[in-house]
């Protein structure tokens, strides 16, 4: 029923979902602060409340990178002996 009739102590509002004029007593406030008709009311998705565990991405024993060693032609490394 539209909000064109008189109801003592009630007032008309515009439904944010449908754009129709409704009585305030026939509306509900959604989780996203929209005032909607009771037939358009949607509950919040439970996936919005999922919490994750922290993901530790740091290396447990970090070391600095060593200096680059450049070999000249003819140089032999200890592993080549």
Backbone torsions as a table, in degrees:
resi	resn	phi	psi	omega
1	UNK	NA	138.5	-178.9
2	UNK	-76.8	170.7	-176.6
3	UNK	-90.0	35.0	-176.4
4	UNK	-92.9	-5.6	-177.9
5	UNK	-95.7	162.9	180.0
6	UNK	-90.1	133.9	174.7
7	UNK	-138.8	118.8	-174.7
8	UNK	-59.5	131.0	178.2
9	UNK	79.4	4.1	-179.2
10	UNK	-116.4	163.0	-179.7
11	UNK	-141.3	165.6	-178.7
12	UNK	-91.5	145.6	171.7
13	UNK	-136.6	167.4	175.0
14	UNK	-102.1	126.3	178.1
15	UNK	-66.6	127.0	-179.4
16	UNK	-70.1	-20.6	-178.7
17	UNK	-86.3	-47.6	-173.6
18	UNK	-102.8	-24.7	-177.2
19	UNK	87.0	1.7	179.3
20	UNK	-82.6	153.1	175.5
21	UNK	-82.3	127.6	-179.8
22	UNK	-136.0	166.7	174.1
23	UNK	-79.9	145.4	-178.7
24	UNK	-62.0	-31.7	179.1
25	UNK	-69.5	-17.7	178.4
26	UNK	-95.7	8.7	-177.5
27	UNK	-111.4	163.3	174.5
28	UNK	-137.5	153.8	178.5
29	UNK	-96.8	122.5	180.0
30	UNK	-79.7	172.3	-179.6
31	UNK	-64.2	-23.1	180.0
32	UNK	-98.7	22.1	176.5
33	UNK	65.2	23.2	173.5
34	UNK	-90.9	136.7	174.4
35	UNK	-92.5	113.9	-174.5
36	UNK	-127.2	160.3	174.2
37	UNK	-63.6	149.4	-177.7
38	UNK	-57.3	-32.2	-178.4
39	UNK	-76.2	-14.6	177.1
40	UNK	-101.6	2.0	-175.4
41	UNK	-66.7	133.5	178.1
42	UNK	-124.7	133.8	176.2
43	UNK	-77.8	160.2	179.9
44	UNK	-73.8	142.1	-179.1
45	UNK	-66.9	130.0	179.9
46	UNK	-60.3	-23.2	178.9
47	UNK	-66.7	-17.8	177.2
48	UNK	-68.8	-17.7	-176.1
49	UNK	-102.6	3.9	-179.0
50	UNK	-71.6	130.6	177.6
51	UNK	-114.9	140.7	-178.6
52	UNK	-101.6	163.1	174.1
53	UNK	-83.8	148.7	178.3
54	UNK	-65.2	140.8	-179.6
55	UNK	-104.1	107.2	-179.0
56	UNK	-80.7	111.8	-176.6
57	UNK	-106.7	2.1	-179.8
58	UNK	-74.7	146.5	177.3
59	UNK	-74.0	133.5	-175.2
60	UNK	-65.3	-34.8	-178.7
61	UNK	-132.7	79.6	-175.5
62	UNK	-73.3	144.7	176.5
63	UNK	-131.9	151.3	178.3
64	UNK	-75.9	153.4	178.8
65	UNK	-76.8	135.6	-179.8
66	UNK	-70.8	167.0	179.0
67	UNK	-72.1	148.4	176.4
68	UNK	-73.1	137.0	178.2
69	UNK	-116.4	119.5	-179.5
70	UNK	-104.6	134.7	180.0
71	UNK	-99.4	143.9	174.6
72	UNK	-86.1	160.3	177.7
73	UNK	-58.2	132.1	178.6
74	UNK	94.8	-11.1	177.3
75	UNK	-71.7	145.8	-178.8
76	UNK	-114.7	135.2	176.6
77	UNK	-90.0	157.8	179.7
78	UNK	-58.8	-27.6	179.9
79	UNK	-76.2	-16.9	-178.0
80	UNK	-88.3	-5.4	-177.0
81	UNK	-77.6	NA	NA
